[in-house]
């Protein structure tokens, strides 16, 4: 029997790399599309990618949160316009599409974990472009599933964990915000869940993050403790930092909907400790 072909757009990024590897291990015929050979904003290249598989996973995104404040048009082209076009092509080709989105579609002001149907209200340009992408995809009418992720880290990209460790090697005193709360989520764990969903092909929006919640400061303390790094770690507030883009303070997700598909979720400490051992 022929293997099911899965096209991963943005397949060389942090999530895409882990997803391609996991899908191959699970017996899928994986086709990777990414820069510089593939540009999601190129209509012809996008059409060729859609026609290359029965299933599409879109990990391609403009992810520079601060950069999006000035490169708004580029962020919109990648995160919104191209996603709407992708949806139209997927509908035309009658293929199922999974799209990766973010906690940044919310303003972070809610005093409980976010569920999928909470009203979005992004507070920065990156979040606005990602929300626009979700909306344009929905309007396309294609068979689709959107997975919103938060606080992701992995081997194939810059992320909070690797940046923090680099900073600690250069400076023994670090300030980390203690008023941003969420769930550190390994891209290896995301990849496992996506592979299971590829076989179930659900539709709609799903939230996925590791179980449990922690502040950025507590997460940093956990990392340095596990690595036995001698760092003078000081808590501070998000308002103490000057950055181009505002960040949501509450990134907590309620993942009951995805768990109802029989997807057990590990507590955040377990995959993070695994990651730290391997780097």
N, C-alpha and C positions, 0 to 999 in steps of 0.2 A: 504494500500500500504506500502511495506517495505521501511524503511528509507534508504537513500543512505549512505553507509559506507565510512567514510573518515579516513584514517590513518595519524596521525600527528607524524612525526619523530622529536625527540627533543621536545616532547610535554609538558615537565615540565620546559622548559627554559622560558625566559622573554616573547618572542613572543608566543611560543607554549602554555603557560598557558592561555593567553588571547584568543588565537585562539580556543583552545578546548572549553572554556566557551562560546564564541560567536557562534561557530558551533552548540553546543548543543542547545542553545537558538533558533537557526535558523532551528532546526528540523533534523539535520544530526545525524547519528549514529557514534559517535566519538570513535576512537581507538587510545590511546596514547602509543607511544613507546619512551622510553628514558633510559638513564643510571640510575641505575646500571644494570637493567634487560635486557636492549637492547643496543647493541653496533653497530653503523652503519658500522663499519669496519669488523664486523662478517658477512661473506657471507650468512651463513645459517639463521641467525636471520633476515637479510635484506630480504631474499627471503620470509620468513614467514610473515613479515610485509607487503610486496607488495601483497601477496596472500590474505591478510585479508580484503582488501577494493577495491572499484571501483575507488577511487581517493586517491592520495598520496600528502601530503604537507610536503616538507622537510625543517624543521627549524633547524635540527641538524647541528652543525658547531663547529669548533675550533675557538674561537673568541678572544683569548688573543693576541692582536696585537703585543705587545712587546715580549711576550713569543714565538711567531711564529718565531722570528729571531733566536732563539736557538733550539726550538723544531720543526724545519722545516719539518722533516720527518713525525712526528705525525700530524702536521697541514695539510700536503699534503695528508696523508692517509684519514683523515676525510673530508677535504674540496674538494678534487679532486678525488682520486682513488675510494672512496666509492660512490661518486656521479655518476661517470661513470658507476660503477657496478649497481647502482640503476636505471639508465637510461636503461641499457640493460635488467634488470629484468622487468621494466615497459613495455618495448616494447614487450617482450615475453608474458607478462600477458595481454597485450592490455589495460593498464590502463593509465589514464591521470595524469600527474605529474606536481606539482608546486614546484619550487625550489627557495629558498630565497638567494639572493646575496647582493652585497654591493657597495657603492660609491667608495670603496677603489680599485676597478678595474681601476680607473682613476688616473692620476698623479696630478690633481688639478691645472694644469697650464693654463687651458683655461680661457679666459676672459668673458665667458658667461655661462649660465646654460647648463649642459650636456644633450644631447638627446641620445636615445638608441643606435643609430648606430655610435656615436663618437668612434674613435679608442681607445681601452683600453691601458693603459700603467702604470701598478701598480708600486709603488715606495717602497713597503715593501713586506716581505715574505707572510704575511697574504693575501694581495691583490693578489699576484701572485697565491697562492693556490686557492683562490676563483675564479679567472679568469680561471684557469686550470679546475676547476669543471664545470664552464659554458661550456667550450669548449668540455670536455669529454661528457657532457650531450647532447650537440648538435650532436656530432658524433654518439651517440647511436641510433638516429633516432626515439626515442619514442615521443608520443604526449606530449608536454611540454610547460610550461610557466615559465619564470624566472622573478621574481620581485626583482629589486635592491632597497634596502632601505638605509637610512642614519640617523645618529644622533638619534637612537631610545632610548626610555626610557619607563619603565613600572614598575609594582608593584613587579613582581617576578624576580628581578635580579638587579645586580649592574649596574649603568649607570652614565652618567655625572651629572644628576640632583641629585641623591641620594648621590653620592660621594662629590659633591660640598657642599651640606647641612651638611654632616658629617664634612668636612674640616672646614666649617665656625663655627661649634660648638666648635672646638678645637683651632682655630686660628682666631682672629678678623681681621687680615690683610691677604688678599688673592690676588695673581696675577693670572689673567686669560688671555689667548691669545686673541688678537683682530684682528688677521689676518687670522683666519680660519672662513670661512663663509659657512653656510648651512641652513637646516631647521629642527628644533627639531621636532621629529615625534613620537607620542604616539603609543605604540603597540596595544592599544585598537582600534585606528583608522585603523591601518594596518589590524587588525583582521576583522573589518567590511568590508573592501574592498575585502579581500581574500574570505570571505563568499559569496559576490556577484559574484566574478569571478568563484567560484566553480560551479555556476549554468550556467555560460556562456562558460566556458572552452575555453578561447582564447589561441592562440599559439604565441610564440615569447617572446621578452624581453620587460618589462615595467619598467619605473621608477615611484616610489611612495614616496612622502614626503609631509609634511604639506605645505600649501601655504605660500608664503613669505620667505624672507631670513634674517638672522641675524648672527652676529659674536658670538663666544663663550662668549666674554666679555659682549656684550649686552644681551645675554641670561641669564648670571649670574646676571646682574643688574636687569633684569625683575623678576627673581626668588626671589632675596632678597627683592625687593620692595613689591612684593605680599605677602611675608611671614613676612614683617615688621622686618626683621633681620638687626641689626646694624653691618654692615661689612664694613671695609675699603677696597674697591675693586679697584685694580690697573690693568691697561692694560699692557700687555707685548707682545713680539713677540714669535712665535713658535721657532725661532732660539735661544731664551734665555733659552729654556728648553733642558736638555739633556735627550734623550729617546732612547731606542734601535732601535725603528722603526720610519721612517719618516712618516709624516702625510700630506695628500693633503690639500692645503690651500683653494681651491675652491671645495666645495662639493655640489654646487647648482645643482638641477635637474630641467629639463623641463619636466613637467608631462602631457603635452598635449595629449600624446597617450592614457594614462589610462583614462584621463578625457573624451576622445572621446567615451569611453564605457559607458557614462552617470554616471560617478562617481564624484559628486561634492566634492571638498576638502576644509576643513576648514583652516583658517589662523592659524599658529602655536601657537599664543597666547591663543586661546580658549581651546584646549585640555590640554595645559600646565597648565593653570590656574585651570582647573578642577582637574588635577592630584595633584596639590599643595594643593587644598582644601581637598582632600581625604587622603593625607598622613599626 
